[in-house]
Amino acid sequence: MKIIAFGASSSFNSINKALATYTANLVEGAEVEVLDLNDFSVPLFSEDTEKEVGRPEGAQAYFDKLESADAFVISLAEHNGTYTAAYKNLFDWASRINQQMFAHKPVVYLSTSPGPGGAQSVLAQAVGSAAFFHAEVKASVSVPSFYDVFDMEKGEMKDVAIAQQLAHAASALKA
């Protein structure tokens, strides 16, 4: 099973990328490929830009990665209660290639933030709209107060209850 994992953020030290990587690697025997959104350069989406430039290489490369996967672990960063501009823009371009971009493959949606909210608003948006993009949501987990519960140096969860939730979510990808 090949899992594509990424944090829906352009931060170079993304806590969401760390969370997605950690969770995807809990799937025993899986091949995990971790994406960095910074590797997929695209202009700001608009229909006018699309008419002018066609399909940007970054959007096609991102879409090709999605097609290559058997499953996904996506951890969503939250900016002002919604998707980050970087992720939403790339997502919009990819949806123009094929709105059914997740092709009925299993997805685990995660979210985290440094604060107690755990980016729950954006997580709810992603789960709520998943069917439009043919994502088969197997689990969703919000992780509050990331720096209190995760050891960035060791790349491991310190909070046992959250670790169990993430392990359960990861196992749902194989079910």
Disulfide bonds with the S-S distance in Angstrom:
none
